[in-house]
């Protein structure tokens, strides 16, 4: 499974794992284990999203196929 990229609040994040809220995970332990710097909670969907920030990309040269 490929990591999913999401834009949240104008910043790009790589979703490393999502865990159901009702499973009551120990968020800080999972955050450290997955090497994440952000955790988002989507109450409507019922999940925590453990994410890693994606730095801004700067293009220096254009490639053609």
N, CA, C and O atoms as a GROMACS GRO file, in nm:
protein
  260
    1UNK      N    1   0.084  -0.119   0.000
    1UNK     CA    2   0.000   0.000   0.000
    1UNK      C    3   0.088   0.125   0.000
    1UNK      O    4   0.179   0.136   0.082
    2UNK      N    5   0.063   0.216  -0.089
    2UNK     CA    6   0.136   0.341  -0.095
    2UNK      C    7   0.082   0.437   0.009
    2UNK      O    8  -0.037   0.436   0.040
    3UNK      N    9   0.171   0.520   0.063
    3UNK     CA   10   0.128   0.622   0.156
    3UNK      C   11   0.042   0.723   0.081
    3UNK      O   12   0.070   0.757  -0.034
    4UNK      N   13  -0.061   0.771   0.148
    4UNK     CA   14  -0.152   0.867   0.089
    4UNK      C   15  -0.105   1.008   0.122
    4UNK      O   16  -0.064   1.034   0.236
    5UNK      N   17  -0.108   1.098   0.025
    5UNK     CA   18  -0.073   1.238   0.047
    5UNK      C   19  -0.201   1.319   0.058
    5UNK      O   20  -0.292   1.304  -0.023
    6UNK      N   21  -0.206   1.406   0.158
    6UNK     CA   22  -0.322   1.493   0.179
    6UNK      C   23  -0.274   1.635   0.203
    6UNK      O   24  -0.168   1.657   0.261
    7UNK      N   25  -0.353   1.731   0.158
    7UNK     CA   26  -0.325   1.871   0.189
    7UNK      C   27  -0.423   1.912   0.298
    7UNK      O   28  -0.545   1.906   0.280
    8UNK      N   29  -0.367   1.954   0.411
    8UNK     CA   30  -0.447   1.994   0.526
    8UNK      C   31  -0.398   2.132   0.569
    8UNK      O   32  -0.281   2.150   0.601
    9UNK      N   33  -0.488   2.228   0.569
    9UNK     CA   34  -0.451   2.364   0.608
    9UNK      C   35  -0.342   2.425   0.522
    9UNK      O   36  -0.262   2.505   0.570
   10UNK      N   37  -0.338   2.387   0.394
   10UNK     CA   38  -0.239   2.441   0.303
   10UNK      C   39  -0.104   2.372   0.307
   10UNK      O   40  -0.014   2.409   0.232
   11UNK      N   41  -0.088   2.272   0.394
   11UNK     CA   42   0.037   2.196   0.404
   11UNK      C   43   0.015   2.053   0.357
   11UNK      O   44  -0.094   1.998   0.373
   12UNK      N   45   0.119   1.993   0.300
   12UNK     CA   46   0.108   1.855   0.251
   12UNK      C   47   0.161   1.758   0.355
   12UNK      O   48   0.266   1.781   0.416
   13UNK      N   49   0.086   1.649   0.375
   13UNK     CA   50   0.123   1.546   0.472
   13UNK      C   51   0.114   1.409   0.408
   13UNK      O   52   0.027   1.384   0.324
   14UNK      N   53   0.204   1.321   0.448
   14UNK     CA   54   0.200   1.181   0.408
   14UNK      C   55   0.132   1.105   0.522
   14UNK      O   56   0.181   1.106   0.635
   15UNK      N   57   0.019   1.041   0.492
   15UNK     CA   58  -0.052   0.963   0.593
   15UNK      C   59   0.017   0.828   0.603
   15UNK      O   60   0.015   0.749   0.509
   16UNK      N   61   0.077   0.803   0.718
   16UNK     CA   62   0.152   0.678   0.738
   16UNK      C   63   0.062   0.567   0.790
   16UNK      O   64   0.086   0.449   0.764
   17UNK      N   65  -0.042   0.607   0.865
   17UNK     CA   66  -0.135   0.506   0.918
   17UNK      C   67  -0.260   0.575   0.968
   17UNK      O   68  -0.254   0.688   1.016
   18UNK      N   69  -0.372   0.507   0.957
   18UNK     CA   70  -0.494   0.556   1.020
   18UNK      C   71  -0.546   0.448   1.114
   18UNK      O   72  -0.545   0.329   1.082
   19UNK      N   73  -0.592   0.494   1.230
   19UNK     CA   74  -0.638   0.402   1.334
   19UNK      C   75  -0.773   0.450   1.385
   19UNK      O   76  -0.792   0.569   1.409
   20UNK      N   77  -0.865   0.357   1.400
   20UNK     CA   78  -0.999   0.391   1.447
   20UNK      C   79  -0.994   0.454   1.586
   20UNK      O   80  -0.921   0.407   1.674
   21UNK      N   81  -1.070   0.560   1.605
   21UNK     CA   82  -1.078   0.630   1.733
   21UNK      C   83  -1.132   0.537   1.840
   21UNK      O   84  -1.084   0.538   1.954
   22UNK      N   85  -1.233   0.457   1.805
   22UNK     CA   86  -1.295   0.372   1.907
   22UNK      C   87  -1.206   0.257   1.955
   22UNK      O   88  -1.242   0.187   2.050
   23UNK      N   89  -1.090   0.238   1.891
   23UNK     CA   90  -0.996   0.138   1.942
   23UNK      C   91  -0.909   0.195   2.054
   23UNK      O   92  -0.829   0.124   2.114
   24UNK      N   93  -0.926   0.325   2.080
   24UNK     CA   94  -0.859   0.396   2.189
   24UNK      C   95  -0.707   0.374   2.190
   24UNK      O   96  -0.651   0.327   2.289
   25UNK      N   97  -0.641   0.408   2.078
   25UNK     CA   98  -0.495   0.391   2.074
   25UNK      C   99  -0.426   0.491   2.166
   25UNK      O  100  -0.481   0.597   2.196
   26UNK      N  101  -0.307   0.458   2.210
   26UNK     CA  102  -0.225   0.552   2.286
   26UNK      C  103  -0.153   0.636   2.181
   26UNK      O  104  -0.052   0.595   2.125
   27UNK      N  105  -0.208   0.753   2.156
   27UNK     CA  106  -0.168   0.835   2.042
   27UNK      C  107  -0.019   0.868   2.044
   27UNK      O  108   0.047   0.856   1.942
   28UNK      N  109   0.034   0.911   2.158
   28UNK     CA  110   0.175   0.949   2.164
   28UNK      C  111   0.268   0.831   2.136
   28UNK      O  112   0.374   0.849   2.076
   29UNK      N  113   0.230   0.712   2.177
   29UNK     CA  114   0.312   0.593   2.152
   29UNK      C  115   0.312   0.562   2.001
   29UNK      O  116   0.417   0.535   1.944
   30UNK      N  117   0.195   0.566   1.939
   30UNK     CA  118   0.187   0.541   1.795
   30UNK      C  119   0.261   0.649   1.716
   30UNK      O  120   0.330   0.618   1.619
   31UNK      N  121   0.247   0.774   1.759
   31UNK     CA  122   0.315   0.884   1.692
   31UNK      C  123   0.466   0.863   1.692
   31UNK      O  124   0.532   0.883   1.590
   32UNK      N  125   0.520   0.824   1.805
   32UNK     CA  126   0.664   0.799   1.816
   32UNK      C  127   0.704   0.676   1.734
   32UNK      O  128   0.804   0.678   1.663
   33UNK      N  129   0.626   0.569   1.744
   33UNK     CA  130   0.655   0.444   1.674
   33UNK      C  131   0.659   0.463   1.521
   33UNK      O  132   0.742   0.405   1.453
   34UNK      N  133   0.568   0.545   1.470
   34UNK     CA  134   0.557   0.567   1.326
   34UNK      C  135   0.645   0.683   1.277
   34UNK      O  136   0.649   0.711   1.157
   35UNK      N  137   0.714   0.749   1.369
   35UNK     CA  138   0.799   0.864   1.335
   35UNK      C  139   0.717   0.974   1.267
   35UNK      O  140   0.757   1.027   1.163
   36UNK      N  141   0.603   1.005   1.327
   36UNK     CA  142   0.514   1.108   1.273
   36UNK      C  143   0.534   1.238   1.349
   36UNK      O  144   0.574   1.239   1.466
   37UNK      N  145   0.507   1.350   1.281
   37UNK     CA  146   0.514   1.478   1.349
   37UNK      C  147   0.377   1.543   1.367
   37UNK      O  148   0.367   1.646   1.434
   38UNK      N  149   0.273   1.486   1.308
   38UNK     CA  150   0.138   1.538   1.323
   38UNK      C  151   0.038   1.422   1.334
   38UNK      O  152   0.054   1.317   1.272
   39UNK      N  153  -0.065   1.446   1.415
   39UNK     CA  154  -0.176   1.351   1.425
   39UNK      C  155  -0.303   1.432   1.411
   39UNK      O  156  -0.324   1.531   1.482
   40UNK      N  157  -0.390   1.390   1.320
   40UNK     CA  158  -0.518   1.456   1.299
   40UNK      C  159  -0.629   1.360   1.339
   40UNK      O  160  -0.617   1.238   1.320
   41UNK      N  161  -0.736   1.415   1.394
   41UNK     CA  162  -0.851   1.333   1.431
   41UNK      C  163  -0.970   1.377   1.346
   41UNK      O  164  -1.006   1.494   1.344
   42UNK      N  165  -1.030   1.281   1.277
   42UNK     CA  166  -1.149   1.307   1.198
   42UNK      C  167  -1.264   1.234   1.267
   42UNK      O  168  -1.285   1.115   1.247
   43UNK      N  169  -1.338   1.308   1.350
   43UNK     CA  170  -1.446   1.246   1.427
   43UNK      C  171  -1.555   1.190   1.338
   43UNK      O  172  -1.612   1.085   1.367
   44UNK      N  173  -1.584   1.261   1.228
   44UNK     CA  174  -1.691   1.216   1.138
   44UNK      C  175  -1.657   1.079   1.076
   44UNK      O  176  -1.742   0.991   1.069
   45UNK      N  177  -1.531   1.063   1.032
   45UNK     CA  178  -1.488   0.936   0.973
   45UNK      C  179  -1.454   0.833   1.081
   45UNK      O  180  -1.457   0.713   1.055
   46UNK      N  181  -1.421   0.881   1.202
   46UNK     CA  182  -1.390   0.790   1.312
   46UNK      C  183  -1.246   0.742   1.315
   46UNK      O  184  -1.219   0.633   1.364
   47UNK      N  185  -1.153   0.824   1.264
   47UNK     CA  186  -1.013   0.782   1.257
   47UNK      C  187  -0.917   0.889   1.306
   47UNK      O  188  -0.944   1.009   1.298
   48UNK      N  189  -0.803   0.841   1.359
   48UNK     CA  190  -0.685   0.924   1.378
   48UNK      C  191  -0.600   0.902   1.254
   48UNK      O  192  -0.588   0.790   1.205
   49UNK      N  193  -0.540   1.010   1.203
   49UNK     CA  194  -0.448   1.002   1.090
   49UNK      C  195  -0.310   1.039   1.139
   49UNK      O  196  -0.288   1.152   1.182
   50UNK      N  197  -0.217   0.946   1.134
   50UNK     CA  198  -0.080   0.969   1.177
   50UNK      C  199   0.001   1.008   1.054
   50UNK      O  200   0.013   0.932   0.959
   51UNK      N  201   0.055   1.130   1.059
   51UNK     CA  202   0.112   1.190   0.939
   51UNK      C  203   0.254   1.240   0.959
   51UNK      O  204   0.300   1.267   1.070
   52UNK      N  205   0.323   1.251   0.845
   52UNK     CA  206   0.456   1.308   0.838
   52UNK      C  207   0.449   1.427   0.744
   52UNK      O  208   0.396   1.416   0.633
   53UNK      N  209   0.503   1.541   0.786
   53UNK     CA  210   0.504   1.660   0.701
   53UNK      C  211   0.589   1.637   0.578
   53UNK      O  212   0.696   1.575   0.585
   54UNK      N  213   0.540   1.686   0.464
   54UNK     CA  214   0.616   1.679   0.340
   54UNK      C  215   0.671   1.819   0.315
   54UNK      O  216   0.594   1.914   0.301
   55UNK      N  217   0.804   1.833   0.308
   55UNK     CA  218   0.861   1.967   0.287
   55UNK      C  219   0.825   2.020   0.148
   55UNK      O  220   0.796   1.944   0.056
   56UNK      N  221   0.826   2.152   0.136
   56UNK     CA  222   0.800   2.214   0.006
   56UNK      C  223   0.903   2.168  -0.094
   56UNK      O  224   1.021   2.154  -0.062
   57UNK      N  225   0.858   2.143  -0.215
   57UNK     CA  226   0.946   2.097  -0.322
   57UNK      C  227   0.977   2.216  -0.412
   57UNK      O  228   0.888   2.292  -0.449
   58UNK      N  229   1.102   2.230  -0.444
   58UNK     CA  230   1.143   2.339  -0.533
   58UNK      C  231   1.195   2.277  -0.662
   58UNK      O  232   1.293   2.202  -0.661
   59UNK      N  233   1.130   2.308  -0.774
   59UNK     CA  234   1.171   2.255  -0.903
   59UNK      C  235   1.284   2.340  -0.959
   59UNK      O  236   1.275   2.462  -0.962
   60UNK      N  237   1.389   2.275  -1.003
   60UNK     CA  238   1.502   2.348  -1.057
   60UNK      C  239   1.522   2.324  -1.206
   60UNK      O  240   1.588   2.403  -1.274
   61UNK      N  241   1.466   2.215  -1.259
   61UNK     CA  242   1.484   2.182  -1.399
   61UNK      C  243   1.361   2.107  -1.447
   61UNK      O  244   1.306   2.024  -1.375
   62UNK      N  245   1.318   2.136  -1.568
   62UNK     CA  246   1.202   2.070  -1.624
   62UNK      C  247   1.245   1.948  -1.704
   62UNK      O  248   1.336   1.957  -1.787
   63UNK      N  249   1.180   1.837  -1.680
   63UNK     CA  250   1.210   1.714  -1.752
   63UNK      C  251   1.096   1.683  -1.848
   63UNK      O  252   0.980   1.710  -1.818
   64UNK      N  253   1.128   1.626  -1.963
   64UNK     CA  254   1.024   1.584  -2.057
   64UNK      C  255   1.034   1.434  -2.077
   64UNK      O  256   1.142   1.375  -2.068
   65UNK      N  257   0.921   1.374  -2.103
   65UNK     CA  258   0.913   1.228  -2.115
   65UNK      C  259   0.962   1.178  -2.247
   65UNK      O  260   0.961   1.058  -2.271
   0.00000   0.00000   0.00000
